[in-house]
């Protein structure tokens, strides 16, 4: 079966050993197709062309009786807050998947919480696991600059936003529930 635009795919057989932009187990949304595969974007926004032998198409889970997608934004502005957000996100995803509810989850870091997104952070393992499960991450660029953290020190796949407040407002306008950690 051929993948179509907006299908979810999982990498099962990585063919490009040189690329650091994807690995086996990663999940992507198909942006376009070509005769031998699909085009997607990596978590860091890099365009990728994947051959048909590299992926499997994920079947859509049937939503619960409500049929409504659950959109949640966890917001943290302290080191303890980002730890709580990561742990709460893991528990929330596990519960909602057990209930078969579709979930879109983002964690936004501002202030001191941005340090929890550094590659040297003790949070790295849990954060990477959540990324694999489709959780999106955003970090305030201004907060990173004030903490003297460069974008290169941030874990790959975390989106840097100019203003954490603007990101928060945008997500609330999109119907995301807001949870302050």
N, C-alpha and C positions, 0 to 999 in steps of 0.2 A: 504494500500500500504506500502510495506517495504522500509525503507531507504537504500540507497546504498552509497558506499564510495564516498566522495566529495560532497554529498548532503548537503544543508544547512538546519538546523533544528532550531526551536524556542522552548524554554521550556514553556510549558503551564500548567503543573501540577507537581510541584516539590515534589518528594516523600521522599527525604532524608532531614529531618528537621535539622539534625546535621551538614550538610555540608555547609560551608561558601563559597565554590568554585563556586557555581552557584545559580541562582535565576530565578524565572519566568520572561519571557521576554528576557532572554539571547539567543543569536544566536551563534551556533557552526557549524563547518564543520565536517562531519562524517569521522573518520579516519579508522574505521573498524566496522564490524557488528558481532553480535552473535544472536543466535536463539530467544532471547527475547528483543533485542534492539540494541544499538549502543555504540561505544567507541569514546570519543572525548577528547580534552584537554581544560582545563579552560584557561581563559585569563592569568593566572599566570603559565601555563604549567603543571598543575596537571592533570593526567589522570582520566577520569570519565567514568563509565559505566552507561548508562541511559536506563531505561526500556521504552518499546514502549508507555506506557500510559503517560510518562512524556513530550513528545515532539510532535510537528507537523512538517511535511516536508514542507519547503518553496518552492514555485514554482519559477522558474527562471523568472525574468522579461525579456521581449524581449528587446535587446539592440536597440539603435537608428539606423538610416540608416548607420552610419559609422561602427557600430558593434564593435568599438574599445573601449576597457576598458581604462578608464582615471586613470592614476596613478600619484598621487601628494604627494610631501613631503613638509610640512611646517617646516621651521627651525627657531628656536628662541634662542637667547642667552641673553635676558634680561627679567626682570619681565613684562615690558610693551609688549615686543615681544610675550611672551607666551599668554598673554591676547588677543592680536590681532590675534594670530594663532588660538586660540580656537573659537573666534567669527567668524573669516573668514571661518574656517572649517565648522561651523554650517550653515552659509549662502551658502557656496559652495555646500554642500551636498543637501540642500533643492532645490537649483536651478537645479543641475544635476539630482536629482531624478524626478523632474518635467519634465525634458527632457527625462527621462527614460534611461539615460546613466549609465552604470555600472562604479562604482568608487572604487578605492582602495586609501585610504588616511592615511598617517602617519604624526604624529607631533613629531619632534625631539627637545629635549631641551638640551642645553649646557649652561655653565656658570651660571649666576644668574637665568636663566629661569627654572632651575631644581627646584628651590624653589616653583614654581607654580604647581608642581606635588605632593607637600606634602599634606597629609590627612587634615592638618589644614588650607589649602589654601582656599581662597574665590572662587577659580575656581573649587572646587570639584564637585559641582552640574552639571555644564556644561560639565566638563570632563567626568563624569560618564554617562551622557546622550549620549555623543559622542561615548563612549565605547560601549554602547548598540546598537548604529547605525553602529558598525563595524569599527570605526576609531581605528587605532593602535597607540600606544604611546611608545616612547623610550626616555630614559634619560641617559646622559653621567655619568658613574660611577665616573670618575675622578673629574668632576665638583661637583658632590654630596659630594664627600670626601672633596674637598677644601672648601665647604660651611658647613662642619660638619653636613651633613644630612645623616642619616643612611638609609639603604634600607627598614627598618621597618617603617620609617616615610613616605615613598612614597606610593601613592594610589595603592591599589591592582590592578594587571593587567597591570601595566606599566613595560615594559621590560627595564632592566638595561643593557647598552652596555658598553664595555670597553672603546671604543673611539667613540665619536660623529662624528669625521671626517671620520673614517673608515665606519661608518654606512651611512653617507651621500654619500660617494663615491660608496658604494655597491648599494644604492637605485638609484643613477644616472646611474650606469651600468645596472640596471634592467629596465631602461627606465622611471623612475619617473621624472616628472617635478619638478623643484626646485623653491620654493618661500621662500625668506628670509623675516622674520618678525621683 
